[in-house]
Structures are given as C-alpha cells and as structure tokens.
Amino acid sequence: MSRQRFSREPFETTIDDLSHDGRGVARRDGKAVFVRGALPGERVMAQPTARHRHYDEAAAIEVLEASPDRVEPKCAHFGHCSGCVLQHLGAEKQIQAKQRVLIENLERIGHVAPRRILPPLTAAPWGYRRKGRLSVRYVEKKGRTLVGFREDDPRFVADIRRCETVVPAIGTRIEALARMIDGLDGKRHIPQIEFIVGDMQPGDAHSDDAVRDEGVVALVFRHVEPLSEGDRAALVAFAQAHGFALYLQPGGVDSVRPLWPEAGVALEFALSGHDLRLAFQPLDFIQVNAGMNAKMIALALELLDPQPGQRILDLFCGLGNFTLPIARRAAEVVGVEGDAGLVARARANAQRNGIANARFFAADLASALAYEPWLGEPCDALLLDPPRSGAEALLPQLPLKQIGRVVYVSCHPGSLARDAGFLVRERGFTLRAAGVMDMFPHTAHVESIAVFER
C-alpha cells in the first residue's frame, strides 16, 4: 500500500463487475477500484479506504441506484463483520457468481474448460456452520469483551451479538459468551474459542446437559495464562447452563483437556445414507456444513463411480469422510492423510463401522513420497480433497498412467485450476465436468468439484 496521503473524499461511481472476494469492481481514472458492499449495475457513493499501485479500495456508503439482485441482509452486523460478504446478494445470484469464478479460474489459470458444467449444489443457507473459530478480545476503550469474527481489518474483532450462519445453539449465544468472559479474571488471556458440533448419539436425547436437540456442542477455550479456580468454576457454570461441553487449551493442540463434563463428550456425525457414524475430537477438521457434506459425498461417489472389483486411492482423507462411503462400494480403498491423529481416528472409524476393506496411512503429501508403501500399489481411480494450496507437489509423483478417473474436491478454485492444467496438458486427462458446491453460503468462499477421465 502506498504511504503517500490520498483523498478520502467520497465519489460517485458505477459498478461493472463482482470480484472473486465479493466486492464490486469499478473504474476511476482508468484504475480499478474494489468497492465493498456494492453490486454490479449499481451506482453508489464510495468512500476511498486504501490506495495501491495498480488498484484502489473503497466502501459503498450510499446506494444511489440499486441492483435488482440486491436483498436485505439478514444479519444486523453485515458490513461490519467480515464473516459474510455476500448477504446483500440474492442466493441464486451468489451461486451463479461462484460458478463464474470457478470457470474463469479454470480458463485463465489452467487454460482448460470442462466438457460439462455440473448443476450447483446448495443446502440450508442459514445456521449451517458447525465448526469454526471465534476471536476474543477485551477492549479497554469499550470496557468489555468482544467475541466474534474479524472485521475487514483483521486487527479488530467485530462487535457482534449473534451470528446467523453459525448453528443457533452457538450463534444465538455469542453475546452471552462475551458477558461471561467479561466476568473472568483471565479475560485478557483468552484469544479465541473453537466451536464444533456433533450429532446426537442414538438414545442420548435426554442423557445429560451436554446434549441438546441440535447436537453435542463443544467449545475449546484457548488461554495463554493459567485460569484461576474462580474462572474455571464460572466456565463450568456457563457450560452447564447452556448445555455445552467445555475444553481448555493452554498450549498446542495436544494440550486440549476437558473441563466439563470431566470425562469430555463423545463427538460424532452420521452419514445416514451410508450407515456410517464418524467420531472426531474437538479440534479435528470436519466439513463445516453437514447438509452440504452429505450432498457432496453423494456427488463425489456418483462421479467416481467405484465398482465392486476396483481399488480406490483417497488422498487427504482426514477422518475418512469420503474413504468409508467409498469402501461400501469398492473392493478396497486406501486413505492417506498428513495428520497422524486424523489417520488414527480414521482407522478407528473404519473398525467401529465394521469396514475391513479400508486401509489408512500417514504421509506428508506435500513432500517426497518415493518410499511410501501405498504409492506402488495399483489403483483404478483417485479421489483428492486437498487444502487450499492444492496438490501441485503431489500430482507429479503419482502413478497416474494406470488411473482412469480422478475426482478432485477443491476449496480454492485457483489451485484447482492450476492442477487441472497439469492433469490435462501433462498427463493426458480430459476435464469431463466441474461445478460449485455452496459449502459457505453468503461468503465469497468457492468450494468445487471436478472429474477427470482418460
């Protein structure tokens, strides 16, 4: 960003496009301006917020001529909290915008185009987020604690009372969380709270206070200084009053310990269409949107089309979210994951679900894999579900000549596009189909799926 002063005088402009991060795109004196809170086709008054060499940034302070696609945001904190940037755009237009981002990335970065565009997958648009991280900060000037997501400026925690995208058991209790932390001696030493929600276990609807109709809610309080006995008692009282399980994390991920109930709680979610229940720990990665996860697994299986005689490779397998449903249909499936803890729980999940044809290995899939035992075993098809960085280091090491089909589940269209270009141009695959999945409604996050064939 330029250190030179620039005018913050509001200016009138017309919005021509929507950027990949949900901001309106205008041009001023031949320079692109990204305008937060503005939609294509709108005429707005914009307040400059930052200047850069090749583009500027601004925020819409008044909509002079609204787009017909504009809707009233449901959340009172829209525009202040950065968690959702598309609440002012109709749901159908949101998914169309995400689909366009995917196709443009494939063409611009990967220089490929799918033979077919898959119909977008959508699920419930509100109260869907079952896992996340809330920032916590005691603000001296306000004399109180803020709990929420970050503002557009990530240095600040948004001052919110509730969140409409988080499951209601947590989203409606953010203000109560902040008030409770305000009363703690250690309120300045709690930087974040992780939340995660598991399904109720069969027959446990009335077993104890940690189980609610919405599922088992677990909160993990990260604290950088030891908590007093009084603070621990206050946390237990809060957990009991709201039916939460509560954990403390004084250090790294291995330091997490239950505070209430003392023995912790069993966390799991069901994949009902596959007769599976997957157990997990409070800080484990799970797909945040349960409804979309079910639809995503169904689509991945449809595209992968595992056959009874086939051996399937599932890379970045996590807890076995895809691996175990695939095992119900294939002769054998091998799951590989970099987190040894997730691998251990994937093995346990296979055993508790009576699945004997799934094997799991721990391996860093971004490093050299020449001596990995699973790499030399023949397989018929491959499923990839990598992190945002994609599979750039992995793909050149795989024996792709023997693989007839690749299903790629992506949480970043840019890395998918780059890897798609490699598969098509360097390894002779065809991009048969691709489409978006709205895992995070009202955000600019683009989750997608693609299938490649020989």
C-alpha positions in Angstrom: 0.0 0.0 0.0 1.3 3.5 -0.8 2.4 5.5 2.2 1.5 8.7 0.4 -1.6 10.5 1.6 -4.7 10.1 -0.6 -8.0 11.8 -0.7 -10.8 10.1 1.3 -13.4 12.3 -0.4 -16.4 10.2 -1.4 -17.0 9.8 -5.1 -19.8 8.6 -7.3 -19.2 5.5 -9.5 -20.9 2.7 -11.4 -20.1 -0.9 -10.6 -19.3 -3.0 -13.6 -18.4 -6.4 -12.1 -18.1 -8.6 -9.0 -14.6 -9.6 -7.8 -13.7 -13.1 -6.6 -13.9 -11.9 -3.0 -17.4 -10.4 -3.3 -16.5 -6.7 -3.9 -17.9 -4.5 -6.6 -15.5 -3.6 -9.4 -15.5 0.0 -10.8 -13.0 2.1 -12.7 -11.9 5.6 -11.7 -9.5 7.5 -13.9 -8.7 4.3 -15.7 -7.8 2.4 -12.5 -9.7 -0.5 -11.0 -11.4 0.2 -7.7 -12.8 -2.6 -5.5 -15.8 -1.4 -3.6 -17.0 -3.3 -0.6 -20.8 -3.6 -0.3 -21.6 -2.8 -3.9 -23.1 -5.0 -6.7 -22.8 -5.0 -10.5 -25.0 -2.5 -12.2 -25.3 -0.2 -9.1 -24.5 3.4 -8.9 -23.0 4.2 -5.5 -21.2 6.8 -3.4 -18.0 5.2 -2.4 -15.5 6.2 0.3 -11.8 5.5 -0.5 -10.2 3.3 2.1 -6.8 2.3 0.5 -4.6 3.1 -2.4 -2.3 0.7 -4.2 -0.1 1.0 -7.3 -2.5 -1.0 -9.6 -5.8 -0.7 -7.9 -7.7 1.2 -5.1 -10.1 0.1 -2.4 -13.3 1.7 -1.3 -16.5 1.1 0.6 -20.1 1.9 -0.5 -21.5 4.5 1.8 -24.8 5.1 -0.1 -26.5 3.1 -2.9 -27.9 5.7 -5.3 -29.3 3.1 -7.8 -29.7 -0.4 -6.5 -29.3 -3.6 -8.4 -32.5 -5.7 -8.8 -30.4 -8.6 -7.3 -29.8 -6.7 -4.0 -31.6 -8.1 -1.0 -31.9 -7.0 2.6 -29.1 -8.7 4.7 -30.5 -11.0 7.4 -27.6 -10.2 9.8 -27.6 -6.9 11.7 -23.8 -7.0 11.6 -23.4 -7.2 7.8 -20.8 -4.8 6.6 -19.1 -4.7 9.9 -18.2 -8.4 10.4 -16.1 -9.9 7.6 -17.6 -13.4 8.0 -20.2 -12.9 5.3 -19.6 -10.5 2.4 -22.5 -11.5 0.0 -25.6 -11.3 2.2 -26.8 -8.3 0.2 -26.9 -10.5 -3.0 -29.8 -12.9 -3.7 -29.0 -16.6 -3.1 -29.3 -17.7 -6.7 -27.1 -14.9 -7.9 -24.5 -15.8 -5.2 -24.1 -19.3 -6.5 -24.0 -18.0 -10.1 -21.2 -15.6 -9.2 -19.2 -18.5 -7.6 -19.7 -20.7 -10.6 -18.4 -17.9 -12.8 -15.3 -17.6 -10.5 -14.7 -21.3 -11.0 -15.0 -21.3 -14.8 -12.9 -18.1 -15.1 -10.1 -19.6 -12.9 -10.1 -22.8 -15.0 -9.8 -20.9 -18.2 -7.4 -18.1 -17.0 -5.0 -20.2 -14.8 -5.4 -23.7 -16.1 -6.3 -22.9 -19.7 -8.9 -25.7 -19.6 -12.7 -25.8 -19.8 -15.0 -28.5 -18.6 -16.9 -30.5 -21.2 -19.9 -30.1 -18.8 -20.8 -27.7 -16.0 -22.4 -29.5 -13.2 -25.6 -28.1 -11.6 -24.6 -26.2 -8.4 -25.1 -28.0 -5.1 -26.9 -25.9 -2.4 -28.2 -26.6 1.1 -29.7 -24.6 4.0 -28.3 -21.1 3.7 -28.5 -20.2 7.5 -27.4 -21.8 10.7 -25.2 -24.2 8.8 -21.7 -23.6 10.3 -21.0 -26.4 12.8 -17.3 -25.7 13.2 -15.3 -22.5 13.4 -13.1 -20.2 15.5 -14.4 -17.1 17.3 -11.9 -14.4 18.1 -11.9 -12.9 21.7 -10.6 -9.6 22.8 -11.1 -7.4 25.8 -11.2 -3.8 24.5 -10.1 -1.3 27.2 -11.8 1.7 25.5 -15.1 -0.1 25.4 -14.6 -1.7 28.8 -15.9 -5.0 27.7 -15.1 -8.2 25.8 -15.8 -8.7 22.1 -16.5 -12.2 20.8 -16.9 -12.8 17.1 -15.2 -13.0 13.7 -12.8 -10.4 12.4 -13.7 -7.1 10.8 -12.5 -6.3 7.3 -9.4 -5.0 9.0 -8.2 -8.3 10.6 -6.6 -6.4 13.5 -10.0 -5.9 15.0 -12.7 -8.2 16.3 -16.2 -7.4 15.1 -18.6 -6.3 17.8 -21.5 -8.7 17.2 -24.3 -10.1 19.3 -25.3 -13.1 17.3 -24.3 -14.9 14.0 -26.9 -16.1 11.6 -24.7 -18.6 9.8 -23.4 -20.4 12.8 -25.6 -23.2 14.3 -28.2 -21.5 16.5 -27.0 -23.2 19.7 -23.8 -21.1 19.4 -24.8 -18.3 17.0 -27.6 -17.0 19.4 -25.3 -17.2 22.4 -22.4 -15.1 21.3 -23.5 -12.1 23.5 -23.9 -14.5 26.5 -20.3 -15.8 25.8 -18.9 -12.3 25.8 -20.7 -11.3 29.1 -19.5 -14.5 30.8 -15.9 -13.8 29.7 -16.2 -10.2 30.9 -16.6 -11.6 34.4 -13.4 -13.7 34.3 -10.1 -12.7 36.0 -8.3 -14.0 32.9 -10.5 -12.3 30.3 -7.4 -10.6 28.8 -5.7 -14.0 28.3 -8.3 -15.8 26.2 -7.6 -15.0 22.5 -10.0 -17.5 20.8 -12.8 -20.1 21.2 -13.1 -23.0 18.8 -16.5 -24.5 18.4 -17.6 -27.8 16.9 -20.9 -29.6 16.9 -21.6 -33.3 16.7 -24.8 -35.2 16.1 -26.8 -36.6 19.0 -26.0 -40.2 19.6 -28.9 -42.7 19.3 -30.8 -42.9 22.5 -28.9 -40.0 24.1 -31.5 -37.2 23.6 -32.1 -36.8 27.4 -28.8 -38.3 28.7 -27.2 -35.2 30.1 -26.9 -31.4 29.9 -24.1 -31.6 27.3 -26.5 -32.9 24.7 -29.0 -30.6 23.0 -31.6 -31.1 20.3 -29.2 -29.5 17.9 -26.4 -31.9 18.8 -23.4 -32.1 21.1 -21.8 -28.6 21.3 -18.2 -28.4 22.3 -16.3 -25.2 23.0 -12.5 -25.1 23.3 -11.2 -22.0 25.2 -7.6 -21.1 24.2 -5.9 -19.4 27.1 -2.3 -18.1 27.2 -2.1 -17.8 31.1 -3.4 -20.3 33.7 -7.0 -19.7 34.7 -7.9 -19.2 38.3 -10.2 -21.6 40.2 -12.9 -19.0 40.1 -12.6 -18.7 36.4 -12.8 -22.4 35.9 -15.9 -22.6 38.1 -17.5 -19.8 36.1 -16.8 -21.6 32.8 -18.3 -24.8 34.2 -21.4 -23.0 35.4 -21.8 -21.4 31.9 -21.3 -24.8 30.2 -23.9 -26.4 32.5 -26.4 -23.6 32.0 -26.3 -23.8 28.2 -25.7 -27.5 27.7 -22.2 -27.2 26.3 -19.2 -29.4 26.7 -16.2 -27.2 27.5 -12.5 -27.8 26.9 -9.4 -25.8 27.8 -6.3 -25.4 25.6 -3.4 -23.8 27.4 -0.8 -24.7 24.6 -0.7 -26.6 21.4 -3.4 -29.0 20.0 -2.1 -31.8 22.3 -2.8 -29.7 25.4 -6.6 -29.8 25.0 -8.3 -31.2 28.1 -12.0 -31.4 29.1 -13.2 -29.1 31.8 -16.9 -30.1 31.7 -18.0 -32.8 31.7 -14.8 -34.0 33.4 -14.6 -37.0 31.1 -15.4 -35.0 28.0 -18.1 -36.0 25.5 -18.3 -38.3 22.5 -18.4 -36.3 19.3 -19.5 -37.9 16.0 -21.6 -37.2 13.0 -23.7 -39.6 10.9 -23.6 -40.3 7.2 -27.0 -41.8 7.2 -27.2 -42.7 3.5 -24.2 -44.9 4.1 -24.9 -46.3 7.5 -21.8 -44.7 9.0 -21.0 -42.7 12.1 -17.7 -40.9 12.2 -16.1 -40.0 15.6 -13.9 -36.9 16.0 -12.0 -34.8 18.5 -12.8 -31.1 19.4 -10.0 -29.6 17.2 -10.3 -32.1 14.3 -11.1 -31.0 10.8 -14.7 -31.8 9.7 -16.7 -30.3 6.9 -18.4 -27.3 8.4 -21.8 -27.7 6.6 -23.4 -31.0 7.4 -26.2 -30.8 4.8 -23.7 -29.9 2.1 -21.3 -32.6 3.2 -24.0 -35.2 2.6 -24.7 -33.9 -0.9 -21.0 -33.6 -1.7 -20.3 -37.2 -0.8 -23.2 -38.3 -2.9 -22.0 -36.3 -5.9 -18.4 -37.5 -5.4 -19.5 -41.1 -5.4 -21.6 -40.6 -8.5 -18.6 -39.0 -10.4 -16.1 -41.5 -9.1 -18.5 -44.5 -9.8 -16.5 -47.1 -7.7 -17.1 -50.7 -8.8 -17.0 -53.8 -6.6 -13.7 -55.0 -8.2 -11.9 -51.7 -8.0 -9.2 -50.4 -5.7 -9.5 -46.6 -5.0 -7.0 -44.2 -3.6 -8.3 -41.3 -1.4 -5.7 -38.7 -0.7 -6.0 -36.0 2.0 -8.6 -38.4 3.5 -8.9 -36.9 7.0 -11.3 -38.9 9.3 -12.5 -41.0 6.3 -15.3 -38.7 5.2 -15.0 -40.0 1.6 -13.0 -43.1 2.3 -15.5 -45.0 4.3 -18.5 -44.4 1.9 -16.3 -45.5 -1.0 -15.4 -48.6 0.9 -19.1 -49.6 0.9 -18.9 -49.9 -2.9 -15.3 -50.8 -3.9 -13.1 -53.8 -3.4 -10.6 -51.8 -1.4 -9.9 -48.2 -0.6 -6.6 -46.7 0.7 -6.8 -43.4 2.5 -3.7 -41.2 3.1 -3.6 -38.1 5.3 -0.8 -35.9 6.7 -2.2 -35.6 10.3 -1.4 -38.7 12.2 -4.1 -38.1 14.7 -6.7 -38.0 11.9 -5.3 -41.2 10.5 -5.7 -42.9 13.9 -9.3 -41.8 14.1 -10.0 -42.9 10.5 -8.8 -46.4 11.4 -10.9 -46.4 14.5 -13.9 -45.2 12.5 -13.4 -48.0 10.0 -13.3 -50.5 12.8 -16.4 -49.2 14.7 -18.4 -49.2 11.4 -17.4 -52.8 10.6 -15.3 -51.8 7.5 -12.4 -54.2 6.8 -11.5 -53.1 3.2 -10.2 -49.6 4.1 -6.5 -49.1 4.9 -5.0 -45.8 6.1 -1.5 -44.3 6.0 0.0 -41.2 7.5 2.2 -39.2 5.0 3.1 -35.6 4.2 1.5 -35.3 0.8 3.4 -32.1 0.0 6.8 -33.8 0.3 8.8 -36.6 -1.5 6.8 -39.8 -1.5 9.1 -42.3 -3.3 9.3 -44.7 -0.4 5.7 -44.7 0.7 4.4 -48.3 0.5 0.9 -47.4 -0.8 2.3 -45.4 -3.8 3.5 -48.5 -5.7 0.2 -50.4 -5.3 -2.0 -50.3 -8.5 -5.3 -48.4 -8.2 -8.2 -47.8 -10.6 -9.4 -44.3 -9.5 -8.3 -41.4 -7.4 -10.1 -39.0 -5.1 -8.4 -35.8 -4.0 -9.6 -33.4 -1.3 -6.5 -31.2 -0.7 -6.2 -28.0 1.3 -6.3 -24.5 -0.3 -2.7 -25.0 -1.6 -3.9 -27.8 -3.8 -1.9 -30.8 -5.0 0.9 -29.3 -7.0 3.7 -31.2 -5.3 1.8 -34.4 -5.1 0.4 -34.9 -8.7 3.8 -35.4 -10.5 4.7 -38.2 -8.0 1.5 -40.3 -8.6 1.3 -43.2 -11.0 -1.4 -41.5 -13.0 -1.0 -43.7 -16.1 -2.8 -46.6 -14.5 -5.6 -44.4 -13.1 -8.7 -44.0 -15.3 -10.6 -41.4 -13.3 -9.8 -38.6 -10.9 -12.4 -36.8 -8.7 -11.0 -33.6 -7.3 -12.8 -31.8 -4.4 -11.5 -28.3 -4.1 -11.7 -25.4 -1.5 -9.8 -23.0 -3.7 -10.6 -22.5 -7.5 -7.1 -21.1 -8.2 -5.3 -24.2 -7.0 -7.8 -26.5 -8.7 -7.3 -24.6 -12.0 -3.6 -24.9 -11.8 -3.8 -28.7 -11.0 -6.4 -29.2 -13.7 -4.0 -27.7 -16.3 -1.3 -30.2 -15.2 -3.7 -33.2 -15.4 -4.9 -32.2 -18.8 -1.8 -31.0 -20.6 0.9 -33.1 -18.8 -0.9 -36.3 -18.0 -3.5 -36.6 -20.8 -6.7 -36.4 -18.9 -9.9 -34.7 -20.0 -11.8 -32.4 -17.7 -15.2 -34.1 -18.1 -17.2 -31.9 -15.7 -16.9 -29.3 -12.9 -19.2 -27.4 -10.7 -19.6 -25.5 -7.5 -20.9 -26.5 -4.1 -22.1 -23.8 -1.7 -20.4 -25.0 1.4 -20.3 -21.5 2.8 -23.4 -19.5 1.8 -23.2 -15.7 2.0 -19.4 -15.8 1.9 -17.1 -15.5 -1.2 -15.6 -18.9 -0.5 -15.8 -21.2 -3.5 -15.9 -25.0 -3.0 -16.0 -27.0 -6.2 -15.7 -30.5 -7.6 -14.2 -31.7 -10.9 -13.9 -35.1 -12.6 -11.1 -36.0 -15.0 -11.0 -39.1 -17.3 -8.7 -40.6 -19.8 
